[in-house]
Amino acid sequence: MVALKGCPRYPGAVMFARPLALAAIMLSAPACARDNDASSSFSGGPQVGAAESVGTTSTGAASSSSSSSSSSSDPDSASESSGAGDITSTGTVDGSSSTAPVPDLGPTGPVGCQGKIDFLFVISNSGGMTSVQTRLHAALPDFIGAIEENFAEFDRHIMVVDTDHGWYMNNCSLCGPGCDPNSELPTCGAVLDECDSAIGAGVIFPAGKDSSARRCDLAAGRYITREDPDPTAAFLCTARVGSGGGSDFPAEAMVAALSSKMLGIPPYPPTACNQGFLRDDALLVVTIINDHADGDSSGPAEAWRDALMDAKHQDGDAFQLLVISTDADIHDGECGGWNGGFFHRLREFTKIVPHGRFGSVCAESYGPFFDVAVGEILERCASFIPQ
């Protein structure tokens, strides 16, 4: 199998130029042709150049640690981009094009990612997310639309997890199908199972303020697949996790979601909450969205990186990490209120993985961030070869 490398940007696809399908990009555009007139379907503005993630290709735990030490830097030195949703990255954001040669795989060349991508969204449902919900809900339909369009030929798994350790409805009047507005707190008569209140389990019954407040019917159980008749509606139902959660552990929720226990990997029984979500031959894309630096999740950022590496069998090129969080730890951040540069573990997390990107939760729009992110996912797909 030949890896399709040297194609750091697919601008027509990166900005979701319609109706170009990813299979056509991979198989009929070996020269990585540019479409300079493409524009972002999120922001409607000029094209944002895809960033090149800087990191050491990891083939084992040792190389992952080496990447960590070489890519970490002081938060103040992180590159910033004005007018693009305060996107920061382990690389740079520019509009330059690449002239690197690409091997012509011919009409029978492989589809990137072996045709499979697993998307994990970790979305905070803490009280501080109230002001974030509007921007997030405005951006997510386009993001999932871009996934549906650019990865139309792909076998996609999409799962959302929230960031607290329980399920409760703090106001029964918010109930939708699945609970009773005239019943009693904290469950309002909802029929719950063990997974509904387990941190790291795929969310199919968001609860509380600003949430969809109903049980979402998914064909596969707790994640979205091509079997769902309306994946966009299913995603918006599960992703509207609200702001009524009691605790907030974003990184811990990610680690739990990808744990052997939650995935039902032996010796654990094959009846786990997230059974079947994570596949060895699929690219994993993790997106964490919260409004603070995550001072509550257990373990340092290195432990979170190791959890990702373990989940993907020590292959650092088998996953992409995206984080949208506060940028109050740096000068001139979108959130303002710089208080001396506190240590931001989620920002550090994006720096010590081979392929990570950080964006400000206070950006006016998350569209530009997701524009660039989908471009990088396409890039990951082009080079990923399952171990």
N, C-alpha and C positions, 0 to 999 in steps of 0.2 A: 504494500500500500504506500503510495506516494503522498506525503503531506503537502498541502497547497499552502506554501509560505510565500513571503515577499509581497503580500497584498495587504498592506496595513490599512488601506481605506477602500471602501466601495461606496463612493459618495452618492450615486444614484440610489443605492439600497439603504445607505446609512440614513439618509433623510427621507426614506420611504417613498421614493418616486414611484407612483402607481402607474400601471399594475405589474411592475416587475416582480417576479417570484424568485425566491432564493435559489431554487434549483437552476433557474436560468442564469443567475449570477455566477454560480459555481461552475456550470458546465459550458456555458456559451460565451463567457467573458474572460478568457484566460489572460488577456492583456490588461485586466483591471481598468477598463475604460472609464473615464470621468465624465460626469454630466454636470457641468458647472452651473447649469440653470436650476438644479434641483433645490427645493426649499423644504424647510421643516414642516411636517404635518402637525407638530405640536404647537410651535410658536408662530408659524405662518411667516416668519422672517427669513433673512438670508441664512445660507447654509453655515452650520457650525462644524469646523474641522474635527475629525475624530482624533482623540488623543492616543498616543502610543504608550501603553503601560510599560513601565520599566521594572524589570524584575528578572531574577535568575530562573531559568527553566528548571523545575524541580522534579527529580526522579526518585527522591527518597527523603527521609527525615533530615539527613545531614545536609543535603543541598538546600532544603527549605530553611534551615537555621542560618546557612550562609547567606541566603537571600535576605533574611531578616536583618542581619547586621549590616549588610551593604546598602539597603534601601531605606533604612530608618534615618530620619533627620529631624531637626528642630521644627516645631509647628510653624514658627515664623517664616521659615524658608520655603514652605509649601507654595507651589505656583498657584496664582490666582488669575481668574479670567473675568473681567468686567463685562456685563451685558450678556452673559451666558449662564445665568442662574447661579453665579458664584461657584462655578465648577472648579474643584481642585483635584489634583491627581498625582500619582507617583510619576507621571510623565508630564508632557507639555501639551497645551491646546493651541493648535495653530491651523492654518488653512493650507499648508503646503501639501503637494501631492508626491507620491512615491514613484520612482522610475525603476524600482527593483524588478528584475525579470521574474516571470512566473512560469513554471513548467506547464506545457500544454498537455493536459491529461486526456484530451480527445473526448469524443462523445460518450465514452463509457467510464469516464473518470468518476471518482467517488463523490457522493454528496457529503458536505461537511458535517461533522459531529455524528457521522454514521446515521444521519436522519433523526437523531434523538436529542432533546434538550429537556432538562428538569429545572423548572423555575421555582425557587423558594422565596416567598415574600414574608419578611418578619416585620410586622407593622405594630407600632406601639399603640395601645389603647388606654394610656394613662390620661389623667385629667388635663395635663399640659398640652395634649394634642388637639384640643378644641379649636385653636386658631389655625392649626395645620390642615384640618380636615377639608376645608374648602379648596385649597390649592391642590391637595392630594387627590381629591375626587375629580377635580377638573383635569388632572394630568393622566390618571390611570386609564380612562377609556381609550385615549389615544395610544397609550403604551401597550395595552392589551391588543388594540387594533393593529398596531405595528407588528406585534408578535404573530397575530393571526395572518397578516399579509406577507411579511417577510419570511416567515417560517411556515408558509402554507403547506409545504410538502413534508414537513417534519412531524414526527411523533412527539407531541409536547405533553409534559405533565406540569401542571401549575397548582401550587399549594400555598395557602396563606396561613400563618400562625400569628397569634397575638402574643403579648409579653407579660401576662400575669399568670398566677397559679390557681385561678378559680373561675367560676361562672356565677354571676349573679346579676339580677335586674334591679337596679336601684329605683326604678319607677315603673310600676306595672302598666301604667297608661301608655308606655312606649311599645308595648307588645305588638308583634305581628303574628302571622301564622305560626303556631307552635307553643304559644303561651297565652295566658288568660289575663286581660287587663283588669279583670275584677277579682283576680286571685290575690294571694299574699306574697310579700317579699320573703326571701330574696330570689325565689325561682318562678314566682307568678304562675305556678301550676305547670311549668314546662316539664316534659318527660326527658330527662337527661341520662346520658350514659357516662361511663368512666372517662372517655376521651374528651367529652365536652369541657371538663374542668382540668385537664392535664396540660401543663405547660409544654409546648413543643408539638402538640397534636394539631393536625390540620383543622382549621376553624370551619365549621359548617353551620354554626348557630351563634352569630355575633349577638352581644347583649349590651344593653345600657344606652346611655346618651350618645347621640350622633351615629349610632350603629344601624344596620339594616334590621336588627331586632326580630329575626325570623330564621327558621331552619332552611338552609339552602340545599336543594336536592341535587346531588352530584352522582353521576353514573358510577364512578369508581369508589365512592365512599367519601373520602376526605381530600381529594384533589381532582382537578379538572383534566379531562382528556378529550380526545376527538370524539368520544362517544357522547359527550354532552351536546345537545342540539343547539344551544346558544352559549358558547364559551364566554363571550363578553358579559352577558347578563349574569352568568354563574360567578365570574370573577368579581364583578362589582358587588354581588351579594356577599361573598366571603370576605372581600377586602374592606368593606365598610365596617371595621371592627369597633369604631366609636371611640369615646373618650371617657368611659365610665369604669375603667379598670382600677383595681385597688393597688396593685404593685406593678413594677416595671423592670423587666429583666431581658432586654433585647438579645444580647449575645448569648445569654444562658438559654433562651428559647430556641435560638438557632442550633446550639450544641445539642439540646434535647431532641429537636426535630430530626437530626441526622444520627442519633444514637442507635446502636444495635437493638436496644430494647424497644424503642419507638418504631423501628423499621421491621422488627420481627426477624432479625438475622440470628441464626443459631448461635448460642443455645437457647435463645428466646423463641417462644412459640410463634408460628406464622399467622397470628391473629392480632397483631399489634395495630395501633391507631393509624400509623402511616405506612402500613404494609404495601409494598409494591411501588411506592413513590420514587425512590432513588434507584437508578439503574446503573450498573457498572459501565455500560457502553454509551452512556449519555453525558453530554456536557452539563455541568451543574452551574446555575446562575443564582446567586444569593443576593437579595436586596433587603437591606435593613433600613427602616424609616422610623426615626424617633426624634424627640425634641431636646434631648440632653446628651451628656457624654457617657452615659451608662456607668454610673459608679456603683451599681448594685449587683450586677452579674458576677458570679464567682470566677476566679481565675484571671490571670493577666492576658493581654492580647495574644501572647505566644501560645497559650493554651487553646484559644479559639481557633487560631491558625492550625494548630495540630489536629483539632477536631475535623476541620475541613480536609486536611491532608489524609487523615485516617479514612474519612468517608470516601475519598477518591483514590485510595490505595497508593498514597504518597506521590501522586502525579499532580504537580503544581499547575500544569497546563490544562487540567481537566475541570477547572472551575474558574468563575469570574465573581468577584465580590464588589458590590455597589453599596455605598452607605450615604444616606441623607440624614444629617444631624446638625446640631448647633455648631456655629463657627465662632462662638464668642471667645475661643481660646487663642485667636490670632488677631493681629491689628487689622483694622479696616474690614472686618467681616460683615456680612449682611446682617447678622443679628446684633451687632454693636455690643456695648457694655463689656469691652475687654477688661478683664480683672487681674491682669498680670500673667496670663498665659498658663492656665491650669493644664494638667496632663489629660489629654483627650484620648481615652483608650480606643474609641471607635475609629478616630483618625489614624492612630498608630496601627490599628488592625489593617486598614487599607494599605499601609506602607510596607508591612512585613509579609504580605502574601505576594505571590508572583504577579497577579493581575488584580489590582484594586483601584477603585475610584471613589472620591469623596465629593459631596455637594452640600450646599448650605440648606438647612430646613427653612431658613428665613428668606430664601429667594422668592422673588415675586411670582415666578412660575417654575415648575419642575420640568417643563417641556424640554428646554435646552439640555438639561442633564440627561434625560432619557434619550434624546436624539443621539448624543454622543455614545451613550451606553449601548444602544442597540448596534451601533457601528462596531463597537469593540466586541460585542457578542458575535457578530458576523465574522470578525477577524479571528476570534477564538475558534469558531466552527471550522474555519479554513485550515487551521493547523492542528486541530485536536485529532489524535489517533488513539482509540481506546487501548489500554494496556492488555 
